[in-house]
Amino acid sequence: MQKIIRVCLVLVAANFIIVRTLAQLPKLPKVLAFANFTYGSPINTDFKNISNYGVGYELGAGIG
């Protein structure tokens, strides 16, 4: 039990130190980049006659 409490206290202290250290850094612009890939195969027999599969992708980026 004491070991668990000690580990929790160390994690809380480390989190506090890291947050305080990062607060001193100059503010950089936030950058967002993402990618998404999708693959689908129809299970409905009516739709299988029209299409065998579907593929989609999306890429994006932003600065805020």
N, C-alpha and C positions, 0 to 999 in steps of 0.2 A: 504494500500500500504506500509506503514512504517513497518507494522508487517511482511510482506513478505520479505522485505529487511533485517530486523533484523534477521529473521529465516535463511535466506541465509547466512548472515555474521557469525552467530553462527555455522552453518554447515561447512562452509569453515574453520573457526578457529579450530573446533573440528577435522576435517580431517587433518589439518596441525599438530596439537598436537599429534594425534595418529600416524601419519607417522613418525614424529621425535622420538617419544618414541619407536616405533618398530624398528627403525634403530639402536638403542643402544643395542638391544638384540644380543646374540651370534648367528652366522649363523648356522642353523640346516640344515641337509640334507633334500631335498624335497622328499616327499613320495607321490606316486600316488596309489590309490586303486579304482577299479571300478567294477561294476557288471551290466549286461544287460540281460534282459529276454524278449523273443519274443514269441508271439502266433499268428498263422495265420489260417484262415479258407478259403478254396478255393471257388471262386464264379463261376468259369468256369465249365460248366456241364461235359466237357470231363475230366477235372482234378479231379472232385469229384468222378469219378469211380475208380481212382487210390488211392486217399488219402482223408481222412475225415478232417484232421487238421494237423497243424505243430507246433512244440514247439522247441525253441532253447534257449540256455543260454550261457553266457560268463562271466568269472571272470578273473581279472587281477590285478597285483600289480607291482610297480616299485620303485626304489630308484635312484635319480639322483642328 
